Amino acid sequence: MEQTHQKLSVVEKVGYSLGDLAANLVFQTLITYLAYFYTDIYGLSTEHSSAIMFTVGMIAAFGFNPVIGALADRTKSRWGKFRPWILFTAVPLGVVAMLAFTTPDFSYKGKVIYAVITYTLLLLLYAANNLPYAALSGVITGDMGERNSISSYRFVAVMFAQFFVQVFMYPIILKAGGGDKAAGIETVMTWLAIIGTIMLLITFFTTRERIVPTQEQSGSVRQDLIDISQNRPWVIMLVLTILVFVTLAMKGGAYLYYFENYVDETRLAATIQPILDVLSSIGLNVFDQDTISSGFGLFNAGGIIFMMVGIGLSKPLADKFGKRDIFGFFLFLSTLFILAFILFRPQSVGLMFGSQILHGFFYGVTIPILWAMIADVADYSEWKNNRRATAIIFSAMMVGLKVGLSVGGALLTAILNMYDYVPKADMQSDTAIQGIKMLVSVYPSIPFLIGVGLLFFYEINKGMEVQIEQELKVRRAQVSADL
């Protein structure tokens, strides 16, 4: 067995992080635009949009992910367990991501069928690519400090993807389509598919798998499921992940509705004009379509920039105080600035931007920690059961991600329907406006607050992290010496 605790090169960390940059060009688009695309571009009703996102998403979560997790853990190749999955799904994932945001000239029924097929294929390929990718971080190194470092690199890359999708993508869609949003999003997604495919191939060629389970650690899928069902930290992380992504999908998808229907356009124009003047002076003229798209992009930009600052602080804070305590504390602080949106009037543009910035900073600290905690749960399982099943452990994250995305997206469109939102209407009712306001404040705060409470039952604190790392290091060294 190779040394599992060696330091990783910057090239490998950057190469690994590009895989998440590629995946998040898809994932962030789903969070930010899928509901809006289905209702206001593609032309589906809120009821059908909600049904598709929920049903397909739940099938993907509980059907695709466990199967792929079990298969990935049992993959044997000259490239390792997980890297082949990244290689062979790179091109299909890009193609289907483009097709899922294409608007064909079909009847309404044909559009529904097309949406179901393309969304199903997209979530299947996303699982087949991203679950092994996530599990790869658990076998690149066994050093928890290096894992924290990998997570930081990785989520800086995620923030770059999020920055593009949430800040520049909507203005670019309008420009690429000449005002035709359907043509614009298809063009943009085609280019993102090409770029994402290239980045996934770079991830494959620059990474290595170093932790190789011994023959004694192999076992059946049934034993894997027994192990994780008895692993309380895994169960808590599964539920926590679902809650986090419910919030992200709900509020992330609601912001565009919020800007188009609630924010005062005159006050927004006055607030962002100085920023636009500065950007124009340095040749950045992406934000030249209209006030709403510019304001929406700059609003997201503020949050993401300060998320990156928070990510930079994540590793030292987690190393000093432990992942669990830092995650819970900063998740709670970030929730307060989501709740604040219930207080803002349409003219309170400055307060909206300020609250988004503070939410982004506090939430940013938690982002790398969530994935690092999943890797710790894989170590906990190995420490407790003397067997390592990395991919099926990481399926907690992917199941949670899919369930959260599905439930959050479905809740978004279902709540819009409940408040009588009318797709493509020039003006919404007061009831619909209130629903949109609740979707960026009260409703998304609830899952975050429940998640904070769950962490009181998560037993892997700073002391246990150190204990597990040290004892596994001794075990692995002994196994290596015996080979």
C-alpha positions as CSV (number, residue, x, y, z in Angstrom):
1,M,0.0,0.0,0.0
2,E,1.3,3.5,-0.9
3,Q,1.9,6.1,1.8
4,T,-1.5,7.5,2.5
5,H,-0.6,10.6,4.4
6,Q,1.8,12.4,1.9
7,K,1.3,16.0,1.1
8,L,-0.5,16.7,-2.2
9,S,0.9,18.9,-4.9
10,V,-0.8,22.1,-5.9
11,V,-1.2,20.7,-9.4
12,E,-3.2,17.7,-8.0
13,K,-5.3,19.9,-5.8
14,V,-6.1,22.3,-8.6
15,G,-6.8,19.4,-11.0
16,Y,-9.1,17.8,-8.6
17,S,-11.0,21.1,-8.0
18,L,-11.7,21.5,-11.7
19,G,-14.0,18.5,-11.5
20,D,-16.2,20.4,-9.1
21,L,-16.0,23.5,-11.2
22,A,-17.3,21.5,-14.2
23,A,-20.0,19.8,-12.2
24,N,-21.2,23.0,-10.7
25,L,-21.6,24.6,-14.1
26,V,-24.5,22.1,-14.3
27,F,-25.6,22.0,-10.6
28,Q,-25.6,25.8,-10.1
29,T,-27.6,26.2,-13.3
30,L,-30.2,23.7,-12.0
31,I,-30.4,25.6,-8.7
32,T,-30.6,29.1,-10.2
33,Y,-32.5,28.6,-13.4
34,L,-34.3,25.3,-13.7
35,A,-37.6,26.4,-12.1
36,Y,-37.5,29.7,-14.0
37,F,-36.6,27.9,-17.3
38,Y,-39.5,25.5,-17.0
39,T,-42.1,28.1,-16.1
40,D,-41.1,31.3,-17.9
41,I,-38.9,30.1,-20.8
42,Y,-39.8,26.5,-21.7
43,G,-43.5,27.1,-21.0
44,L,-44.6,24.5,-18.5
45,S,-47.1,25.2,-15.7
46,T,-46.0,25.5,-12.1
47,E,-47.8,22.2,-11.3
48,H,-46.0,20.2,-14.1
49,S,-42.7,21.8,-13.3
50,S,-43.0,20.9,-9.6
51,A,-44.1,17.3,-10.4
52,I,-41.1,16.8,-12.8
53,M,-38.5,18.2,-10.5
54,F,-39.8,16.2,-7.5
55,T,-40.6,12.9,-9.1
56,V,-37.5,12.6,-11.3
57,G,-35.3,14.0,-8.5
58,M,-36.5,11.4,-6.0
59,I,-36.0,8.6,-8.4
60,A,-32.5,9.8,-9.1
61,A,-31.7,10.2,-5.4
62,F,-33.0,6.8,-4.2
63,G,-32.5,4.8,-7.4
64,F,-29.4,6.0,-9.2
65,N,-27.1,7.0,-6.3
66,P,-27.1,3.8,-4.2
67,V,-26.5,1.7,-7.3
68,I,-23.7,3.9,-8.5
69,G,-22.2,4.1,-5.1
70,A,-22.1,0.3,-4.7
71,L,-20.8,-0.2,-8.3
72,A,-18.1,2.4,-7.8
73,D,-16.9,0.9,-4.6
74,R,-16.5,-2.4,-6.5
75,T,-14.9,-1.0,-9.6
76,K,-11.4,-2.4,-10.4
77,S,-9.3,-0.9,-13.1
78,R,-5.7,0.3,-13.8
79,W,-6.9,3.8,-13.1
80,G,-8.5,2.9,-9.7
81,K,-12.0,2.7,-8.5
82,F,-13.4,6.2,-9.0
83,R,-11.3,7.9,-11.8
84,P,-12.7,5.8,-14.6
85,W,-16.2,7.0,-13.8
86,I,-15.0,10.6,-14.3
87,L,-13.4,9.7,-17.6
88,F,-16.3,7.9,-19.2
89,T,-19.1,10.2,-18.1
90,A,-17.4,13.5,-19.0
91,V,-18.7,13.8,-22.6
92,P,-22.2,12.3,-22.1
93,L,-22.8,14.6,-19.1
94,G,-22.0,17.7,-21.2
95,V,-24.2,16.7,-24.1
96,V,-27.2,15.9,-21.9
97,A,-26.8,19.1,-19.9
98,M,-27.1,21.1,-23.1
99,L,-30.1,19.1,-24.3
100,A,-31.9,19.6,-20.9
101,F,-32.0,23.4,-21.5
102,T,-33.0,23.2,-25.1
103,T,-36.6,24.2,-26.1
104,P,-37.8,22.0,-29.0
105,D,-40.8,22.9,-31.1
106,F,-43.0,20.2,-29.6
107,S,-46.6,20.2,-28.4
108,Y,-47.2,20.9,-24.7
109,K,-47.4,17.1,-24.1
110,G,-44.2,16.6,-26.1
111,K,-42.4,19.2,-24.1
112,V,-43.4,17.5,-20.8
113,I,-42.1,14.1,-22.1
114,Y,-38.9,15.7,-23.4
115,A,-38.4,17.5,-20.0
116,V,-38.9,14.2,-18.1
117,I,-36.4,12.3,-20.3
118,T,-33.7,14.9,-20.4
119,Y,-33.9,15.7,-16.7
120,T,-33.8,12.0,-15.9
121,L,-30.7,11.4,-18.0
122,L,-29.1,14.5,-16.6
123,L,-29.5,13.4,-13.0
124,L,-28.3,9.9,-13.9
125,L,-25.1,11.1,-15.5
126,Y,-24.5,13.7,-12.9
127,A,-24.7,10.9,-10.2
128,A,-22.4,8.6,-12.3
129,N,-19.9,11.4,-12.6
130,N,-20.1,13.4,-9.3
131,L,-20.5,10.6,-6.8
132,P,-17.3,8.9,-7.7
133,Y,-15.7,12.3,-8.0
134,A,-16.7,13.1,-4.4
135,A,-15.6,9.7,-3.2
136,L,-12.2,10.3,-4.8
137,S,-11.4,12.9,-2.2
138,G,-11.6,10.1,0.4
139,V,-8.9,8.0,-1.3
140,I,-6.5,10.7,-2.6
141,T,-5.1,11.0,1.0
142,G,-5.8,9.8,4.5
143,D,-4.5,13.0,6.1
144,M,-7.4,15.1,7.4
145,G,-5.5,18.3,7.2
146,E,-4.9,17.7,3.5
147,R,-8.5,16.8,3.1
148,N,-9.5,20.2,4.6
149,S,-7.0,21.8,2.1
150,I,-8.5,19.8,-0.8
151,S,-12.0,20.9,0.2
152,S,-10.9,24.5,0.3
153,Y,-9.4,24.3,-3.2
154,R,-12.5,22.5,-4.4
155,F,-15.0,25.0,-3.1
156,V,-13.1,28.0,-4.4
157,A,-13.6,26.3,-7.7
158,V,-17.3,25.8,-6.9
159,M,-17.6,29.5,-6.1
160,F,-16.1,30.4,-9.5
161,A,-18.7,28.3,-11.2
162,Q,-21.4,29.8,-9.0
163,F,-20.1,33.3,-9.7
164,F,-20.4,32.7,-13.4
165,V,-23.8,31.1,-13.3
166,Q,-25.4,33.5,-10.9
167,V,-23.6,36.7,-11.9
168,F,-22.9,36.7,-15.6
169,M,-25.1,33.9,-17.0
170,Y,-28.4,35.7,-17.1
171,P,-27.1,38.9,-18.9
172,I,-25.1,36.6,-21.3
173,I,-28.3,34.6,-22.0
174,L,-30.1,37.8,-23.0
175,K,-27.2,38.9,-25.1
176,A,-26.6,35.6,-26.8
177,G,-30.2,35.2,-27.7
178,G,-30.8,38.8,-28.7
179,G,-33.5,38.9,-26.1
180,D,-34.7,35.4,-26.9
181,K,-34.1,33.6,-23.6
182,A,-34.7,30.1,-25.1
183,A,-32.1,30.6,-27.8
184,G,-29.7,32.3,-25.4
185,I,-29.7,29.6,-22.7
186,E,-29.2,26.9,-25.4
187,T,-26.2,28.7,-26.7
188,V,-24.7,29.3,-23.3
189,M,-25.3,25.7,-22.2
190,T,-23.5,24.4,-25.3
191,W,-20.4,26.3,-24.5
192,L,-20.6,25.3,-20.8
193,A,-20.8,21.6,-21.9
194,I,-17.6,21.9,-23.9
195,I,-15.7,23.7,-21.2
196,G,-17.0,21.3,-18.5
197,T,-16.0,18.2,-20.4
198,I,-12.4,19.5,-20.8
199,M,-12.1,20.2,-17.1
200,L,-13.4,16.8,-16.1
201,L,-10.7,15.2,-18.3
202,I,-8.1,17.3,-16.6
203,T,-9.3,16.0,-13.3
204,F,-8.9,12.5,-14.5
205,F,-5.3,13.0,-15.7
206,T,-4.0,15.0,-12.7
207,T,-5.2,12.9,-9.7
208,R,-4.2,9.6,-8.1
209,E,-5.9,7.1,-5.8
210,R,-3.6,6.3,-2.8
211,I,-5.9,4.6,-0.2
212,V,-6.5,1.1,-1.5
213,P,-8.6,-1.1,0.8
214,T,-7.0,-4.5,1.6
215,Q,-8.7,-7.7,0.6
216,E,-9.9,-8.2,4.2
217,Q,-11.9,-5.0,3.9
218,S,-14.0,-6.2,0.9
219,G,-17.6,-7.2,1.5
220,S,-21.1,-7.3,0.2
221,V,-23.4,-4.5,-0.6
222,R,-25.7,-5.9,2.2
223,Q,-22.8,-5.5,4.7
224,D,-22.2,-2.0,3.4
225,L,-25.8,-1.1,4.1
226,I,-25.8,-2.7,7.5
227,D,-22.7,-0.7,8.4
228,I,-24.0,2.7,7.3
229,S,-27.5,2.1,8.9
230,Q,-25.7,1.7,12.2
231,N,-23.5,4.7,11.6
232,R,-25.3,7.6,13.4
233,P,-23.0,10.3,12.0
234,W,-23.8,9.1,8.5
235,V,-27.5,9.3,9.1
236,I,-27.2,12.8,10.5
237,M,-25.0,13.9,7.6
238,L,-27.6,12.5,5.2
239,V,-30.4,14.5,6.8
240,L,-28.3,17.6,7.2
241,T,-27.3,17.5,3.5
242,I,-30.9,17.2,2.4
243,L,-31.8,20.2,4.6
244,V,-29.0,22.3,3.3
245,F,-29.8,21.7,-0.4
246,V,-33.5,22.3,0.2
247,T,-32.6,25.8,1.3
248,L,-30.1,26.4,-1.5
249,A,-32.6,25.2,-4.2
250,M,-35.5,27.1,-2.8
251,K,-33.9,30.5,-2.2
252,G,-31.5,30.2,-5.2
253,G,-34.3,29.5,-7.6
254,A,-36.5,32.2,-6.0
255,Y,-34.1,35.2,-6.4
256,L,-34.8,35.7,-10.1
257,Y,-38.5,35.8,-9.4
258,Y,-37.8,38.2,-6.5
259,F,-35.9,40.7,-8.7
260,E,-38.3,40.5,-11.6
261,N,-41.5,40.9,-9.5
262,Y,-40.7,42.6,-6.2
263,V,-37.6,44.8,-6.2
264,D,-38.2,48.4,-7.1
265,E,-36.5,48.9,-10.5
266,T,-36.0,52.6,-10.1
267,R,-34.2,52.3,-6.8
268,L,-32.3,49.3,-8.0
269,A,-31.0,51.3,-11.0
270,A,-29.9,54.1,-8.8
271,T,-28.1,51.7,-6.4
272,I,-26.1,49.8,-9.0
273,Q,-25.3,52.6,-11.4
274,P,-22.0,53.6,-9.7
275,I,-20.9,49.9,-9.8
276,L,-21.8,49.7,-13.5
277,D,-19.8,52.9,-14.2
278,V,-16.7,51.4,-12.6
279,L,-17.1,48.1,-14.4
280,S,-17.6,50.0,-17.7
281,S,-14.5,52.0,-17.1
282,I,-12.4,48.8,-17.0
283,G,-14.2,47.3,-20.1
284,L,-16.5,44.9,-18.4
285,N,-19.8,45.6,-20.2
286,V,-21.6,42.4,-19.6
287,F,-24.2,44.2,-17.5
288,D,-25.7,46.3,-20.3
289,Q,-29.0,44.5,-21.0
290,D,-31.4,45.9,-18.5
291,T,-31.7,46.9,-14.8
292,I,-33.1,43.7,-13.5
293,S,-30.5,41.3,-15.1
294,S,-27.7,43.7,-14.0
295,G,-29.1,44.0,-10.4
296,F,-29.6,40.3,-10.2
297,G,-26.1,39.6,-11.3
298,L,-24.5,42.1,-9.0
299,F,-26.6,41.0,-6.0
300,N,-25.3,37.5,-6.5
301,A,-21.8,38.7,-7.1
302,G,-21.6,40.4,-3.6
303,G,-22.7,37.2,-1.9
304,I,-20.3,35.0,-3.8
305,I,-17.3,37.2,-3.4
306,F,-17.8,37.2,0.4
307,M,-18.5,33.4,0.3
308,M,-15.0,33.1,-1.1
309,V,-13.6,35.0,1.8
310,G,-15.5,32.7,4.1
311,I,-14.1,29.6,2.4
312,G,-10.6,31.0,2.9
313,L,-11.2,31.1,6.6
314,S,-12.8,27.6,6.7
315,K,-9.7,25.4,7.0
316,P,-7.9,27.3,9.9
317,L,-11.2,27.5,11.8
318,A,-12.0,23.8,11.3
319,D,-8.4,22.8,12.2
320,K,-8.5,24.7,15.4
321,F,-12.1,24.2,16.7
322,G,-13.3,21.1,14.8
323,K,-15.6,20.8,11.8
324,R,-18.9,20.2,13.7
325,D,-18.8,23.3,15.9
326,I,-17.7,25.7,13.2
327,F,-20.2,24.4,10.7
328,G,-23.1,24.8,13.2
329,F,-22.1,28.2,14.4
330,F,-21.7,29.8,11.0
331,L,-24.7,28.0,9.5
332,F,-26.8,29.7,12.2
333,L,-25.3,33.1,11.6
334,S,-25.9,32.8,7.9
335,T,-29.6,31.9,8.5
336,L,-30.2,35.2,10.3
337,F,-29.4,37.1,7.1
338,I,-31.8,35.0,5.1
339,L,-34.6,35.7,7.5
340,A,-33.9,39.4,7.3
341,F,-35.4,39.5,3.8
342,I,-38.9,39.3,5.2
343,L,-38.4,42.8,6.6
344,F,-37.2,44.5,3.4
345,R,-39.5,46.8,1.3
346,P,-39.1,46.9,-2.5
347,Q,-37.1,50.1,-2.1
348,S,-34.6,48.6,0.5
349,V,-32.1,47.6,-2.2
350,G,-29.0,48.6,-0.1
351,L,-30.2,46.4,2.8
352,M,-30.9,43.5,0.4
353,F,-27.4,43.7,-1.0
354,G,-25.8,44.0,2.5
355,S,-27.8,41.1,3.9
356,Q,-26.8,39.0,0.9
357,I,-23.1,39.8,1.5
358,L,-23.2,38.9,5.1
359,H,-25.1,35.7,4.4
360,G,-22.6,34.8,1.8
361,F,-19.6,35.3,4.2
362,F,-21.0,33.3,7.0
363,Y,-22.3,30.5,4.8
364,G,-19.0,30.4,2.9
365,V,-17.2,29.2,6.0
366,T,-19.5,26.1,6.1
367,I,-19.1,25.1,2.5
368,P,-15.9,23.1,2.4
369,I,-16.6,21.7,5.9
370,L,-19.7,19.8,4.7
371,W,-17.8,17.7,2.3
372,A,-14.9,17.2,4.6
373,M,-17.3,15.9,7.3
374,I,-18.5,13.3,4.9
375,A,-14.9,12.1,4.4
376,D,-14.6,12.0,8.2
377,V,-17.7,9.8,8.3
378,A,-16.1,7.4,5.9
379,D,-13.1,7.2,8.2
380,Y,-15.4,6.7,11.2
381,S,-17.0,3.8,9.4
382,E,-13.5,2.2,8.7
383,W,-12.4,2.9,12.3
384,K,-15.5,1.3,13.7
385,N,-16.1,-1.6,11.3
386,N,-12.6,-2.3,10.0
387,R,-14.0,-1.9,6.5
388,R,-13.9,1.0,4.1
389,A,-16.8,1.7,1.7
390,T,-16.0,5.2,0.5
391,A,-18.4,5.7,-2.4
392,I,-21.5,4.3,-0.6
393,I,-20.7,6.6,2.4
394,F,-20.4,9.6,-0.1
395,S,-23.7,8.5,-1.5
396,A,-25.2,10.2,1.6
397,M,-24.1,13.5,0.2
398,M,-25.3,12.7,-3.3
399,V,-28.7,11.3,-2.1
400,G,-29.0,14.4,0.1
401,L,-28.0,16.7,-2.7
402,K,-30.6,15.1,-5.1
403,V,-33.4,15.0,-2.5
404,G,-32.6,18.5,-1.4
405,L,-32.5,19.8,-5.0
406,S,-35.7,18.0,-5.9
407,V,-37.7,18.9,-2.7
408,G,-36.4,22.5,-2.8
409,G,-37.1,23.0,-6.5
410,A,-40.5,21.4,-6.2
411,L,-41.4,23.4,-3.1
412,L,-40.4,26.6,-5.0
413,T,-42.8,26.0,-7.9
414,A,-45.5,24.5,-5.6
415,I,-45.4,27.5,-3.3
416,L,-45.5,29.8,-6.3
417,N,-48.7,27.9,-7.4
418,M,-50.1,28.1,-3.9
419,Y,-49.7,31.9,-4.0
420,D,-51.3,32.1,-7.5
421,Y,-48.2,33.0,-9.4
422,V,-48.9,33.2,-13.2
423,P,-45.9,32.3,-15.5
424,K,-45.0,35.0,-18.0
425,A,-47.5,37.5,-16.6
426,D,-46.7,41.2,-16.9
427,M,-47.8,41.8,-13.4
428,Q,-48.4,39.5,-10.4
429,S,-51.0,39.7,-7.7
430,D,-50.2,40.9,-4.2
431,T,-50.6,37.3,-3.1
432,A,-48.1,36.1,-5.6
433,I,-45.6,38.8,-4.5
434,Q,-46.0,37.8,-0.9
435,G,-45.2,34.2,-1.8
436,I,-42.1,35.2,-3.7
437,K,-41.0,37.3,-0.6
438,M,-41.5,34.3,1.7
439,L,-39.5,32.1,-0.7
440,V,-36.4,34.2,-0.2
441,S,-36.8,34.6,3.6
442,V,-38.9,32.5,6.0
443,Y,-39.3,29.3,4.0
444,P,-35.6,28.7,3.2
445,S,-34.6,29.6,6.8
446,I,-36.5,26.6,8.3
447,P,-34.3,23.8,6.9
448,F,-31.1,25.6,7.9
449,L,-32.3,26.0,11.5
450,I,-33.3,22.4,11.8
451,G,-29.8,21.4,10.5
452,V,-28.2,23.5,13.2
453,G,-30.2,21.5,15.8
454,L,-29.2,18.2,14.3
455,L,-25.5,18.9,14.9
456,F,-26.0,18.6,18.6
457,F,-26.4,14.9,18.0
458,Y,-23.3,14.6,15.7
459,E,-20.6,12.9,17.8
460,I,-17.5,13.5,15.6
461,N,-16.1,16.5,17.4
462,K,-12.5,17.8,17.3
463,G,-11.3,15.3,19.8
464,M,-12.7,12.3,18.0
465,E,-11.4,13.6,14.7
466,V,-7.8,13.5,16.1
467,Q,-8.4,10.0,17.7
468,I,-9.8,8.5,14.5
469,E,-7.0,9.9,12.3
470,Q,-4.2,8.7,14.6
471,E,-5.6,5.2,15.1
472,L,-6.3,4.7,11.4
473,K,-2.8,5.8,10.6
474,V,-1.4,3.1,12.9
475,R,-3.7,0.4,11.4
476,R,-2.8,1.4,7.8
477,A,0.9,1.4,8.6
478,Q,0.6,-2.1,10.1
479,V,-1.2,-3.4,7.1
480,S,1.4,-1.9,4.8
481,A,4.2,-3.5,6.9
482,D,2.5,-6.9,6.7
483,L,2.2,-6.8,2.9
